[in-house]
Amino acid sequence: MIAEKNKISVAQLGFFTVQTAIGEGALTLPYNLHSKASIDGWISMLLAGLITQIAVVLVWMVCRKYPGQMLVEILPRLVGKLAGNLISALYIGYFMGIASIVLMNYTRIINAWIFPTTPKWVIVALMAVTSYYLAKERLRVIARFDVMISVLLLVLIVLVFFPISEGNMLYILPVGQSGMENIWRGIKEAVITLAGFELLFVAYPHIKGNSKDILKCMILSYSFVILFYLLVTLSCFIFYSPEELKLIPEPVLYMLKTFSFRIVERTDLLFLSIWVVIVMTSIVSYMFLASVSLSKLLKVSNTSKVTLVVVVVCSVLAWYSHNYLLIQDVNNFFADVTIVFIYILPLLMLTVSGIRGRRKVGG
């Protein structure tokens, strides 16, 4: 059991969720959506948001049935000890994989935009060391940090708003011209970016409050996340012509680079300076989820040492994937993996839980 003093409030859960879900994907999402759904990529974003909210409810329904247990404790009860431990290990690998991918993409962007001559291992090491000192703490400490730095998101939102006034709404008209097939292809890109709500599988026992309040918090938090990504997408879609957007992998940064203020010459660097902190919270969250789950699976009381192992593994994976084509292959592979772990498996868990529940009642 988790001590009451170490639990987080429902409000802190909201900030923790937002900071986990918003990460490096914001910089490349408009390009990815446009490559799949053309100018209707923003519609894909909206539909993906609806699907994600449904998935949030599914995860919550599973957690509500086992309120005092984490995923690694729930799975053996659903599918047996051997299969449960195996799937738990896969989820831990998934958490570590996501942390590695975010760190890998962060390193690539920082290396390309700010420190082109700095060895990538230095950038990886600096982020890894910083992340370790926060990830090894209890969830309450991490959530408090997320609350404190959430004001930075408001600055990012303001910066993204500026280009809209210089954009052209005609670029996204007529609505629906790409066709439903392409819009559905864009949904896959969007739902992957919206990953993060699976944190509830690990965080649920750490939360003070009733299940209905937790569900409301998760829905509101993800509404904010969806609107944030929608704002970023529409801002780029309105600012760039469809032909230009095909050629710009990081449209947000190039868009901001065209703007300057009296005291800020490079708005894109200001954005990146804030974005680094936001990305760190996402990395920390997944490292925390992996280390806590691994500690519970191995029945290890000292989570700091487990966290150190997780950080080292994630850092090595992020540093090793330094080739751009390899990065693209890894991102594409984990796109499919993410869909399995955050959409398909929770649905199967809820189904199995319902079947076992009926058997108990009937038996």
JOLIN-V667632 format. One record per residue. N is the residue number from 1. RES is the residue in one letter. PSI is psi as a letter, one per 30 degrees, with the letter a starting at -180 (* if undefined). OMEGA is omega in whole degrees, 0 to 359 (999 if undefined). BURIAL is I if it has 16 or more other ideal C-beta (glycine too) atoms within 10 Angstrom, else O. Layout:
n:N res:RES psi:PSI omega:OMEGA burial:BURIAL
n:N res:RES psi:PSI omega:OMEGA burial:BURIAL
This chain:
n:1 res:M psi:k omega:180 burial:O
n:2 res:I psi:k omega:181 burial:O
n:3 res:A psi:k omega:182 burial:O
n:4 res:E psi:e omega:183 burial:O
n:5 res:K psi:f omega:181 burial:O
n:6 res:N psi:g omega:180 burial:O
n:7 res:K psi:l omega:179 burial:I
n:8 res:I psi:l omega:178 burial:I
n:9 res:S psi:l omega:178 burial:I
n:10 res:V psi:e omega:179 burial:I
n:11 res:A psi:e omega:178 burial:O
n:12 res:Q psi:e omega:175 burial:I
n:13 res:L psi:e omega:180 burial:I
n:14 res:G psi:e omega:179 burial:I
n:15 res:F psi:e omega:178 burial:I
n:16 res:F psi:e omega:179 burial:I
n:17 res:T psi:e omega:181 burial:I
n:18 res:V psi:e omega:182 burial:I
n:19 res:Q psi:f omega:177 burial:I
n:20 res:T psi:e omega:186 burial:I
n:21 res:A psi:e omega:181 burial:I
n:22 res:I psi:j omega:183 burial:I
n:23 res:G psi:b omega:186 burial:I
n:24 res:E psi:f omega:181 burial:I
n:25 res:G psi:f omega:182 burial:I
n:26 res:A psi:e omega:184 burial:I
n:27 res:L psi:f omega:185 burial:I
n:28 res:T psi:f omega:184 burial:I
n:29 res:L psi:e omega:181 burial:I
n:30 res:P psi:e omega:179 burial:I
n:31 res:Y psi:e omega:181 burial:I
n:32 res:N psi:e omega:179 burial:I
n:33 res:L psi:e omega:181 burial:I
n:34 res:H psi:e omega:180 burial:I
n:35 res:S psi:f omega:181 burial:O
n:36 res:K psi:e omega:188 burial:I
n:37 res:A psi:g omega:180 burial:I
n:38 res:S psi:b omega:186 burial:I
n:39 res:I psi:f omega:177 burial:I
n:40 res:D psi:g omega:179 burial:I
n:41 res:G psi:e omega:179 burial:I
n:42 res:W psi:f omega:176 burial:I
n:43 res:I psi:e omega:176 burial:I
n:44 res:S psi:e omega:179 burial:I
n:45 res:M psi:e omega:180 burial:I
n:46 res:L psi:e omega:180 burial:O
n:47 res:L psi:e omega:177 burial:I
n:48 res:A psi:e omega:177 burial:I
n:49 res:G psi:e omega:178 burial:I
n:50 res:L psi:e omega:178 burial:O
n:51 res:I psi:e omega:180 burial:O
n:52 res:T psi:e omega:179 burial:I
n:53 res:Q psi:e omega:176 burial:I
n:54 res:I psi:e omega:179 burial:O
n:55 res:A psi:e omega:177 burial:I
n:56 res:V psi:e omega:180 burial:I
n:57 res:V psi:e omega:179 burial:O
n:58 res:L psi:e omega:179 burial:I
n:59 res:V psi:e omega:179 burial:I
n:60 res:W psi:e omega:180 burial:I
n:61 res:M psi:e omega:177 burial:I
n:62 res:V psi:e omega:182 burial:I
n:63 res:C psi:e omega:182 burial:I
n:64 res:R psi:e omega:180 burial:O
n:65 res:K psi:f omega:180 burial:I
n:66 res:Y psi:i omega:192 burial:I
n:67 res:P psi:f omega:183 burial:O
n:68 res:G psi:g omega:186 burial:O
n:69 res:Q psi:k omega:175 burial:I
n:70 res:M psi:l omega:185 burial:I
n:71 res:L psi:e omega:183 burial:I
n:72 res:V psi:f omega:175 burial:I
n:73 res:E psi:f omega:181 burial:I
n:74 res:I psi:e omega:186 burial:I
n:75 res:L psi:e omega:178 burial:I
n:76 res:P psi:e omega:178 burial:I
n:77 res:R psi:f omega:183 burial:O
n:78 res:L psi:e omega:188 burial:I
n:79 res:V psi:g omega:181 burial:I
n:80 res:G psi:l omega:187 burial:O
n:81 res:K psi:e omega:184 burial:O
n:82 res:L psi:e omega:180 burial:O
n:83 res:A psi:e omega:180 burial:O
n:84 res:G psi:e omega:179 burial:I
n:85 res:N psi:e omega:178 burial:O
n:86 res:L psi:e omega:179 burial:O
n:87 res:I psi:e omega:176 burial:I
n:88 res:S psi:e omega:179 burial:I
n:89 res:A psi:e omega:177 burial:O
n:90 res:L psi:e omega:177 burial:I
n:91 res:Y psi:e omega:177 burial:I
n:92 res:I psi:e omega:175 burial:I
n:93 res:G psi:e omega:178 burial:O
n:94 res:Y psi:e omega:178 burial:I
n:95 res:F psi:e omega:179 burial:I
n:96 res:M psi:e omega:179 burial:I
n:97 res:G psi:e omega:178 burial:I
n:98 res:I psi:e omega:178 burial:I
n:99 res:A psi:e omega:180 burial:I
n:100 res:S psi:e omega:182 burial:I
n:101 res:I psi:e omega:177 burial:I
n:102 res:V psi:e omega:178 burial:I
n:103 res:L psi:e omega:179 burial:I
n:104 res:M psi:e omega:180 burial:I
n:105 res:N psi:e omega:175 burial:I
n:106 res:Y psi:e omega:181 burial:I
n:107 res:T psi:e omega:180 burial:I
n:108 res:R psi:e omega:183 burial:I
n:109 res:I psi:e omega:179 burial:I
n:110 res:I psi:e omega:179 burial:I
n:111 res:N psi:e omega:183 burial:I
n:112 res:A psi:e omega:189 burial:O
n:113 res:W psi:f omega:186 burial:I
n:114 res:I psi:e omega:185 burial:O
n:115 res:F psi:i omega:185 burial:O
n:116 res:P psi:f omega:182 burial:O
n:117 res:T psi:f omega:179 burial:O
n:118 res:T psi:k omega:177 burial:O
n:119 res:P psi:k omega:185 burial:O
n:120 res:K psi:f omega:180 burial:I
n:121 res:W psi:f omega:178 burial:I
n:122 res:V psi:e omega:180 burial:O
n:123 res:I psi:e omega:178 burial:I
n:124 res:V psi:e omega:183 burial:I
n:125 res:A psi:e omega:181 burial:O
n:126 res:L psi:e omega:179 burial:O
n:127 res:M psi:e omega:182 burial:I
n:128 res:A psi:e omega:180 burial:I
n:129 res:V psi:e omega:179 burial:O
n:130 res:T psi:e omega:181 burial:O
n:131 res:S psi:e omega:182 burial:I
n:132 res:Y psi:e omega:184 burial:I
n:133 res:Y psi:f omega:176 burial:O
n:134 res:L psi:e omega:184 burial:I
n:135 res:A psi:f omega:181 burial:I
n:136 res:K psi:f omega:180 burial:I
n:137 res:E psi:l omega:176 burial:I
n:138 res:R psi:l omega:182 burial:I
n:139 res:L psi:e omega:181 burial:I
n:140 res:R psi:e omega:179 burial:I
n:141 res:V psi:e omega:180 burial:O
n:142 res:I psi:e omega:181 burial:I
n:143 res:A psi:e omega:178 burial:I
n:144 res:R psi:e omega:177 burial:O
n:145 res:F psi:e omega:179 burial:I
n:146 res:D psi:e omega:177 burial:I
n:147 res:V psi:e omega:185 burial:I
n:148 res:M psi:e omega:186 burial:O
n:149 res:I psi:g omega:181 burial:O
n:150 res:S psi:f omega:177 burial:I
n:151 res:V psi:f omega:179 burial:O
n:152 res:L psi:f omega:177 burial:I
n:153 res:L psi:e omega:179 burial:I
n:154 res:L psi:e omega:177 burial:O
n:155 res:V psi:e omega:178 burial:O
n:156 res:L psi:e omega:180 burial:I
n:157 res:I psi:e omega:179 burial:O
n:158 res:V psi:e omega:180 burial:O
n:159 res:L psi:e omega:181 burial:I
n:160 res:V psi:f omega:181 burial:I
n:161 res:F psi:e omega:186 burial:O
n:162 res:F psi:e omega:183 burial:I
n:163 res:P psi:f omega:182 burial:I
n:164 res:I psi:e omega:181 burial:O
n:165 res:S psi:f omega:180 burial:O
n:166 res:E psi:g omega:185 burial:O
n:167 res:G psi:a omega:182 burial:I
n:168 res:N psi:j omega:182 burial:O
n:169 res:M psi:f omega:181 burial:O
n:170 res:L psi:f omega:181 burial:O
n:171 res:Y psi:f omega:182 burial:I
n:172 res:I psi:g omega:179 burial:I
n:173 res:L psi:l omega:354 burial:O
n:174 res:P psi:k omega:182 burial:O
n:175 res:V psi:k omega:175 burial:O
n:176 res:G psi:g omega:185 burial:O
n:177 res:Q psi:f omega:182 burial:O
n:178 res:S psi:f omega:181 burial:I
n:179 res:G psi:l omega:185 burial:O
n:180 res:M psi:e omega:181 burial:O
n:181 res:E psi:e omega:179 burial:O
n:182 res:N psi:e omega:178 burial:I
n:183 res:I psi:e omega:177 burial:I
n:184 res:W psi:e omega:176 burial:O
n:185 res:R psi:e omega:178 burial:I
n:186 res:G psi:f omega:180 burial:I
n:187 res:I psi:e omega:180 burial:I
n:188 res:K psi:e omega:179 burial:I
n:189 res:E psi:e omega:184 burial:I
n:190 res:A psi:e omega:184 burial:I
n:191 res:V psi:f omega:178 burial:I
n:192 res:I psi:e omega:179 burial:I
n:193 res:T psi:f omega:182 burial:I
n:194 res:L psi:g omega:177 burial:I
n:195 res:A psi:l omega:180 burial:I
n:196 res:G psi:f omega:182 burial:I
n:197 res:F psi:f omega:178 burial:I
n:198 res:E psi:f omega:176 burial:I
n:199 res:L psi:f omega:182 burial:I
n:200 res:L psi:f omega:178 burial:I
n:201 res:F psi:e omega:181 burial:I
n:202 res:V psi:e omega:187 burial:I
n:203 res:A psi:f omega:188 burial:I
n:204 res:Y psi:e omega:180 burial:I
n:205 res:P psi:f omega:182 burial:I
n:206 res:H psi:g omega:188 burial:I
n:207 res:I psi:k omega:172 burial:I
n:208 res:K psi:k omega:180 burial:I
n:209 res:G psi:l omega:180 burial:O
n:210 res:N psi:l omega:187 burial:O
n:211 res:S psi:e omega:180 burial:O
n:212 res:K psi:e omega:178 burial:O
n:213 res:D psi:e omega:179 burial:O
n:214 res:I psi:e omega:179 burial:I
n:215 res:L psi:e omega:179 burial:I
n:216 res:K psi:e omega:180 burial:O
n:217 res:C psi:e omega:181 burial:I
n:218 res:M psi:e omega:180 burial:I
n:219 res:I psi:e omega:179 burial:O
n:220 res:L psi:e omega:180 burial:O
n:221 res:S psi:e omega:181 burial:I
n:222 res:Y psi:f omega:172 burial:I
n:223 res:S psi:e omega:177 burial:O
n:224 res:F psi:e omega:180 burial:O
n:225 res:V psi:e omega:181 burial:I
n:226 res:I psi:e omega:179 burial:I
n:227 res:L psi:e omega:178 burial:O
n:228 res:F psi:e omega:180 burial:I
n:229 res:Y psi:e omega:178 burial:I
n:230 res:L psi:e omega:178 burial:I
n:231 res:L psi:e omega:179 burial:I
n:232 res:V psi:e omega:181 burial:I
n:233 res:T psi:e omega:181 burial:I
n:234 res:L psi:e omega:180 burial:I
n:235 res:S psi:e omega:179 burial:I
n:236 res:C psi:e omega:181 burial:I
n:237 res:F psi:e omega:180 burial:I
n:238 res:I psi:e omega:184 burial:I
n:239 res:F psi:e omega:182 burial:I
n:240 res:Y psi:k omega:171 burial:I
n:241 res:S psi:l omega:179 burial:O
n:242 res:P psi:e omega:180 burial:O
n:243 res:E psi:e omega:179 burial:O
n:244 res:E psi:e omega:185 burial:O
n:245 res:L psi:f omega:178 burial:I
n:246 res:K psi:f omega:190 burial:O
n:247 res:L psi:g omega:188 burial:O
n:248 res:I psi:j omega:182 burial:I
n:249 res:P psi:e omega:178 burial:O
n:250 res:E psi:i omega:188 burial:I
n:251 res:P psi:e omega:182 burial:I
n:252 res:V psi:e omega:182 burial:I
n:253 res:L psi:e omega:179 burial:I
n:254 res:Y psi:e omega:178 burial:I
n:255 res:M psi:e omega:181 burial:I
n:256 res:L psi:f omega:181 burial:I
n:257 res:K psi:f omega:181 burial:O
n:258 res:T psi:f omega:182 burial:O
n:259 res:F psi:k omega:175 burial:I
n:260 res:S psi:l omega:180 burial:O
n:261 res:F psi:l omega:184 burial:O
n:262 res:R psi:e omega:183 burial:O
n:263 res:I psi:f omega:179 burial:O
n:264 res:V psi:j omega:181 burial:O
n:265 res:E psi:e omega:182 burial:O
n:266 res:R psi:j omega:180 burial:O
n:267 res:T psi:e omega:180 burial:I
n:268 res:D psi:e omega:178 burial:I
n:269 res:L psi:e omega:175 burial:O
n:270 res:L psi:e omega:178 burial:I
n:271 res:F psi:e omega:181 burial:I
n:272 res:L psi:e omega:179 burial:I
n:273 res:S psi:e omega:178 burial:O
n:274 res:I psi:e omega:182 burial:I
n:275 res:W psi:e omega:179 burial:I
n:276 res:V psi:e omega:180 burial:I
n:277 res:V psi:e omega:180 burial:O
n:278 res:I psi:e omega:179 burial:I
n:279 res:V psi:e omega:180 burial:I
n:280 res:M psi:e omega:181 burial:I
n:281 res:T psi:e omega:177 burial:I
n:282 res:S psi:e omega:177 burial:I
n:283 res:I psi:e omega:180 burial:I
n:284 res:V psi:e omega:182 burial:I
n:285 res:S psi:e omega:182 burial:I
n:286 res:Y psi:e omega:175 burial:I
n:287 res:M psi:e omega:177 burial:I
n:288 res:F psi:e omega:180 burial:I
n:289 res:L psi:e omega:181 burial:I
n:290 res:A psi:e omega:184 burial:I
n:291 res:S psi:e omega:179 burial:I
n:292 res:V psi:e omega:179 burial:I
n:293 res:S psi:e omega:180 burial:I
n:294 res:L psi:e omega:178 burial:I
n:295 res:S psi:e omega:179 burial:I
n:296 res:K psi:e omega:181 burial:I
n:297 res:L psi:e omega:181 burial:I
n:298 res:L psi:f omega:182 burial:O
n:299 res:K psi:h omega:178 burial:O
n:300 res:V psi:k omega:183 burial:O
n:301 res:S psi:e omega:182 burial:O
n:302 res:N psi:j omega:183 burial:O
n:303 res:T psi:f omega:181 burial:I
n:304 res:S psi:e omega:180 burial:O
n:305 res:K psi:e omega:178 burial:O
n:306 res:V psi:e omega:178 burial:I
n:307 res:T psi:e omega:179 burial:I
n:308 res:L psi:e omega:178 burial:O
n:309 res:V psi:e omega:179 burial:O
n:310 res:V psi:e omega:181 burial:I
n:311 res:V psi:e omega:180 burial:I
n:312 res:V psi:e omega:180 burial:O
n:313 res:V psi:e omega:180 burial:I
n:314 res:C psi:e omega:180 burial:I
n:315 res:S psi:e omega:179 burial:I
n:316 res:V psi:e omega:179 burial:O
n:317 res:L psi:e omega:180 burial:I
n:318 res:A psi:e omega:180 burial:I
n:319 res:W psi:e omega:183 burial:I
n:320 res:Y psi:e omega:183 burial:O
n:321 res:S psi:i omega:185 burial:I
n:322 res:H psi:f omega:180 burial:I
n:323 res:N psi:k omega:185 burial:O
n:324 res:Y psi:e omega:180 burial:O
n:325 res:L psi:e omega:177 burial:O
n:326 res:L psi:e omega:178 burial:O
n:327 res:I psi:e omega:179 burial:I
n:328 res:Q psi:e omega:179 burial:O
n:329 res:D psi:e omega:180 burial:O
n:330 res:V psi:e omega:179 burial:I
n:331 res:N psi:e omega:180 burial:I
n:332 res:N psi:e omega:179 burial:O
n:333 res:F psi:e omega:182 burial:O
n:334 res:F psi:f omega:174 burial:I
n:335 res:A psi:e omega:179 burial:I
n:336 res:D psi:e omega:179 burial:O
n:337 res:V psi:e omega:181 burial:I
n:338 res:T psi:e omega:180 burial:I
n:339 res:I psi:e omega:179 burial:O
n:340 res:V psi:e omega:188 burial:O
n:341 res:F psi:f omega:184 burial:I
n:342 res:I psi:f omega:179 burial:I
n:343 res:Y psi:e omega:186 burial:I
n:344 res:I psi:e omega:182 burial:O
n:345 res:L psi:e omega:176 burial:I
n:346 res:P psi:e omega:178 burial:I
n:347 res:L psi:e omega:178 burial:O
n:348 res:L psi:e omega:178 burial:O
n:349 res:M psi:e omega:180 burial:I
n:350 res:L psi:e omega:178 burial:I
n:351 res:T psi:e omega:179 burial:O
n:352 res:V psi:e omega:179 burial:O
n:353 res:S psi:e omega:179 burial:I
n:354 res:G psi:e omega:179 burial:O
n:355 res:I psi:e omega:180 burial:O
n:356 res:R psi:e omega:178 burial:O
n:357 res:G psi:e omega:179 burial:O
n:358 res:R psi:e omega:179 burial:O
n:359 res:R psi:e omega:180 burial:O
n:360 res:K psi:e omega:179 burial:O
n:361 res:V psi:e omega:181 burial:O
n:362 res:G psi:e omega:182 burial:O
n:363 res:G psi:* omega:999 burial:O
